[in-house]
Amino acid sequence: MSDFARPYLDKPSLLLMRRTAEVLDLPHTVCRRRSCRRANRCRWSFRETGMPCCRANLTPSRRWGFDAIVDLAARMRDNGGRSEAMTYASRHADERLLENLAVLVGWQALAGWQRRLYRRFLKLRAKAPPPDLPGFDPTRPPPPA
């Protein structure tokens, strides 16, 4: 999931990538751009791909986590609140951590009327039981070592 051409590089997806970088504190910790470090915000991206510049400085396992959070946040943005069956509340602890980060990223990337729909999704998600299994879902591909 790390290095592939994303078919959905529209402005909202680029915003999700920037917000993911900010939630993971990448502008301050790994970005080589001074303006990103000083503002602690993602301000630079590659023209060809639209990826944040700090993503290129990540190791393969961290890049996997970054891409997993962006993909989950995009799915939550597109499907969240529209179906009670899709709460994105995994029973696996590490999977739930990724989902919680994706919820935070999704919330920061929305504005106005979209947040009302997303609040409904958050209320449904809050009713889910806490995770009771360790690790990731066995049906999901594991992160690279």
Long-range contacts (C-beta under 8 A, 24 or more apart in sequence): 1-64, 1-67, 1-68, 1-71, 1-141, 2-60, 2-63, 2-64, 2-67, 2-144, 3-63, 5-49, 6-49, 8-74, 9-49, 9-50, 12-77, 12-109, 13-50, 13-70, 13-74, 14-45, 14-50, 15-109, 16-70, 16-73, 16-74, 16-77, 16-105, 16-106, 16-109, 17-42, 17-45, 17-50, 17-51, 17-52, 17-55, 17-70, 18-42, 18-45, 18-52, 19-73, 19-105, 19-108, 19-109, 20-66, 20-69, 20-70, 20-73, 20-101, 20-105, 21-52, 21-54, 21-55, 21-66, 22-108, 23-69, 23-101, 23-104, 23-105, 23-108, 24-65, 24-66, 24-69, 24-101, 26-52, 26-54, 26-55, 26-58, 26-66, 27-54, 30-54, 30-57, 30-58, 31-57, 32-57, 60-144, 61-143, 61-144, 61-145, 64-143, 64-144, 65-98, 65-143, 68-98, 68-143, 69-98, 69-101, 69-102, 69-105, 70-105, 72-98, 72-99, 72-102, 73-102, 73-103, 73-105, 73-106, 73-109, 76-102, 76-103, 76-106, 76-121, 77-106, 77-109, 77-110, 77-114, 77-118, 80-106, 80-117, 80-118, 80-121, 81-117, 81-118, 81-119, 81-120, 81-121, 81-124, 82-117, 84-124, 87-121, 87-124, 87-125, 87-127, 87-128, 88-125, 89-125, 89-128, 89-129, 90-131, 90-137, 91-129, 91-131, 91-132, 91-133, 92-131, 92-133, 92-134, 92-135, 92-136, 92-137, 93-131, 93-133, 93-134, 93-135, 94-134, 94-135, 94-136, 95-131, 95-135, 95-136, 95-137, 95-140, 96-131
